[in-house]
Amino acid sequence: MRVLDGRERRTAAAVLSETYALCEQALAWLAEPSLVWLVADRCMQAAQQADDPLVIAGAAWVVGNVRRNAQEDEAVELADDAATMLRPFLADGADEMRAMYGALRIHGAISAARAGREGDAWRLMDEGVDVARALPEGYTNAWTVFGVPNADITAVSVSADLLHGRKALEDARRVNPDAMPSVDRRARLWLEMARSYWQARDSAGALGALQRATSVSEESMRSHPLARSLAGELVTEGGPLVGSDSRALATRLGLTV
């Protein structure tokens, strides 16, 4: 990028921003938070040099992923600002533009749910679902995996974040995981079900769902803090009914039991 000028430089900056976005996804649960923040910041810097609304919105989605872990309200605001920037382009925009807008809406919904803002969470979630269903059948965005299956899985996450475990399980039963091309997101659906069962103090249900999540993507579950935390709680609080199986699963996920 440094040796180019004009349009070629902006094109290279866009690719660089997408590369940093991919790095952030890979490092999210594996690296020190300071490194993840650095990658997200460089993603946004490259996007600003690309001077492309779609790329800048994608970088905001990445930064919001990092910010959500400690600054939920700021993550909601960031996603909302990026979506507002895209809104003038939606009528005549490509599917990628509308998909990024939808991804930002459900992104904001998750952040709002974690902040306890239930009304905002469902308002943003409903808008994101509407956008997903208006896209061509079977569409999935390459950057954010946005589409109908991802929106449906995110709705399960929102319910779980709001501590509505029963609703999360009801929503999950309507999701077809085979329609989701992302292995990680398919595993996440089962992880959210495990969390919801655990909220209901159903240790057997939580164990079964977490075992299924691990079977779908052991790599994701070994790295995900929620999966590891839940596996540990099943060992210490799950009771004798699931004791041996819980310890076996915790060991599989890399915990010392």
C-alpha positions in Angstrom: 0.0 0.0 0.0 2.8 2.4 0.8 4.3 2.3 -2.7 0.9 3.0 -4.5 -1.0 6.2 -5.1 -4.6 7.2 -5.9 -7.2 4.6 -6.6 -4.6 1.7 -6.4 -3.6 2.9 -2.9 -7.2 3.0 -1.8 -7.8 -0.5 -3.2 -4.8 -1.8 -1.4 -5.9 -0.2 1.8 -9.3 -1.9 1.5 -7.6 -5.3 1.2 -5.3 -4.5 4.1 -8.3 -3.6 6.3 -10.0 -6.9 5.4 -6.8 -8.7 6.3 -6.7 -7.1 9.7 -10.3 -8.0 10.1 -9.5 -11.6 9.5 -6.6 -11.4 11.9 -8.9 -10.0 14.6 -11.3 -12.9 14.2 -8.4 -15.4 14.5 -6.9 -13.7 17.5 -10.0 -12.8 19.4 -9.8 -15.6 22.0 -6.2 -16.5 21.5 -4.1 -13.4 22.0 -3.6 -10.8 24.7 -6.3 -8.1 24.6 -3.7 -5.4 23.8 -2.8 -7.2 20.6 -6.4 -7.7 19.6 -7.0 -4.0 20.2 -4.0 -3.1 18.1 -5.2 -5.2 15.2 -8.7 -3.7 15.4 -7.2 -0.2 15.4 -5.1 -0.9 12.4 -8.1 -2.3 10.6 -9.9 1.0 11.1 -6.9 3.0 10.1 -6.6 1.1 6.8 -10.3 1.4 6.2 -10.2 5.2 6.6 -7.3 5.3 4.0 -9.5 3.2 1.7 -12.1 6.0 1.9 -14.9 3.5 1.1 -18.1 3.5 3.3 -18.5 -0.3 3.0 -14.9 -0.9 4.2 -15.2 1.7 7.0 -18.4 0.0 8.2 -16.7 -3.4 8.1 -13.9 -2.0 10.3 -16.5 -0.5 12.7 -18.0 -4.0 12.9 -14.5 -5.4 13.8 -13.7 -2.6 16.4 -17.2 -3.1 17.9 -16.4 -6.8 18.4 -13.5 -5.9 20.5 -15.1 -3.0 22.3 -18.2 -5.1 23.3 -16.2 -7.1 25.8 -15.8 -4.2 28.1 -17.7 -1.2 26.7 -21.1 -2.4 25.6 -22.8 1.0 25.3 -19.9 2.3 23.2 -20.1 -0.7 20.9 -23.8 0.0 20.4 -23.1 3.6 19.5 -20.3 2.6 17.1 -22.5 0.1 15.2 -25.3 2.6 15.1 -23.1 5.3 13.7 -21.7 3.0 11.0 -25.2 1.8 10.0 -26.3 5.5 9.8 -23.4 6.1 7.4 -24.5 3.3 5.2 -28.2 4.1 5.1 -28.1 6.6 2.1 -26.5 3.8 0.0 -29.1 1.1 0.7 -31.7 1.9 -1.9 -29.3 1.5 -4.8 -26.6 -0.5 -3.0 -25.4 -4.0 -3.7 -26.3 -7.0 -1.6 -22.9 -6.5 0.3 -23.9 -3.0 1.3 -27.3 -4.1 2.7 -25.7 -7.2 4.3 -23.2 -5.0 6.1 -26.0 -2.7 7.3 -27.9 -5.8 8.6 -24.8 -7.1 10.3 -24.3 -3.8 12.1 -27.9 -3.9 13.4 -27.6 -7.4 14.9 -24.1 -6.4 16.1 -25.7 -3.6 18.0 -28.5 -5.9 19.3 -25.9 -8.2 20.9 -24.1 -5.3 22.5 -27.4 -3.8 23.8 -28.4 -7.1 25.2 -25.2 -7.4 27.1 -25.7 -3.9 28.5 -29.2 -4.9 29.7 -31.0 -2.7 27.2 -33.7 -5.1 26.2 -35.9 -2.7 24.2 -32.9 -1.5 22.1 -31.7 -5.1 21.7 -35.0 -6.4 20.2 -35.5 -3.2 18.1 -32.1 -3.7 16.4 -32.5 -7.4 16.2 -35.9 -7.1 14.4 -34.4 -4.7 11.9 -31.5 -7.0 11.2 -33.8 -10.0 10.7 -35.9 -7.9 8.2 -32.7 -7.0 6.3 -31.6 -10.7 6.2 -34.9 -11.9 4.9 -34.9 -9.3 2.1 -31.6 -10.5 0.7 -31.5 -13.2 -2.0 -32.3 -16.7 -0.7 -29.2 -18.4 0.6 -27.1 -15.3 0.7 -24.3 -15.2 3.2 -21.8 -12.3 3.5 -18.2 -13.4 3.3 -16.9 -10.9 5.9 -19.6 -11.0 8.6 -21.4 -14.3 7.7 -24.6 -12.2 7.7 -27.7 -13.9 6.3 -30.8 -15.5 7.6 -29.1 -18.4 9.5 -26.7 -16.0 11.2 -29.6 -13.6 12.1 -31.5 -16.5 13.6 -28.5 -17.7 15.6 -27.9 -14.2 16.9 -31.5 -14.0 18.1 -30.7 -17.0 20.3 -27.7 -15.2 21.6 -29.7 -12.0 22.4 -32.2 -14.0 24.4 -29.4 -15.8 26.3 -27.7 -12.5 27.0 -30.9 -11.1 28.4 -31.2 -14.2 30.6 -34.4 -15.4 28.8 -33.2 -19.0 28.6 -36.6 -20.5 27.8 -37.1 -18.1 24.8 -33.5 -18.8 23.7 -34.2 -22.5 23.6 -37.5 -22.0 21.8 -35.8 -19.8 19.2 -32.9 -22.3 18.8 -35.3 -25.2 17.9 -36.4 -23.2 14.8 -32.8 -22.8 13.5 -31.5 -25.1 10.9 -27.7 -25.3 11.7 -27.0 -27.0 8.4 -27.9 -23.8 6.6 -25.1 -21.9 8.3 -21.8 -22.2 6.3 -19.7 -21.2 9.2 -18.6 -24.1 11.4 -17.8 -21.7 14.2 -21.3 -20.2 14.1 -22.9 -23.6 14.1 -20.9 -24.5 17.2 -22.0 -21.2 18.7 -25.6 -22.1 18.4 -25.1 -25.2 20.5 -23.0 -23.2 23.0 -25.9 -20.7 23.4 -28.3 -23.6 24.0 -25.9 -25.0 26.6 -25.8 -21.6 28.3 -29.6 -21.4 28.3 -30.0 -24.9 29.8 -27.5 -23.9 32.5 -29.5 -20.8 33.2 -32.4 -23.1 33.8 -30.3 -25.3 36.1 -30.6 -28.2 33.7 -27.1 -29.6 34.0 -27.8 -32.6 31.7 -29.2 -30.4 29.0 -26.2 -28.0 29.3 -23.7 -30.9 29.1 -25.4 -32.4 26.1 -25.5 -29.1 24.2 -21.9 -28.3 25.1 -20.8 -31.8 24.0 -22.6 -31.2 20.7 -20.9 -27.8 20.3 -17.5 -29.4 20.9 -18.3 -32.1 18.3 -19.1 -29.4 15.7 -15.9 -27.4 16.4 -13.6 -28.5 19.2 -11.1 -25.8 18.2 -13.7 -23.0 18.7 -14.9 -24.4 22.1 -11.3 -24.9 23.4 -10.7 -21.2 22.7 -14.0 -19.7 23.7 -14.2 -18.3 27.3 -17.9 -19.0 27.6 -17.4 -22.7 26.7 -14.5 -23.1 29.0 -16.2 -21.3 31.9 -19.4 -23.4 31.4 -17.3 -26.6 31.2 -15.7 -25.7 34.5 -19.0 -24.9 36.2 -20.5 -28.2 35.1 -17.6 -30.0 36.9 -17.9 -28.0 40.1 -21.7 -27.4 40.2 -23.3 -29.9 37.8 -23.8 -32.6 40.3 -23.1 -36.3 40.4 -25.4 -37.1 37.5 -23.1 -35.5 35.0 -19.9 -35.6 37.0 -17.8 -38.0 35.0 -18.9 -36.8 31.6 -18.4 -33.2 32.7 -14.8 -33.9 33.7 -14.2 -35.7 30.4 -15.5 -32.8 28.5 -13.5 -30.2 30.5 -10.4 -32.2 29.9 -11.1 -32.3 26.2 -11.4 -28.5 26.2 -8.0 -28.2 27.9 -9.1 -27.5 31.5 -7.3 -29.1 34.4 -9.8 -31.0 36.5 
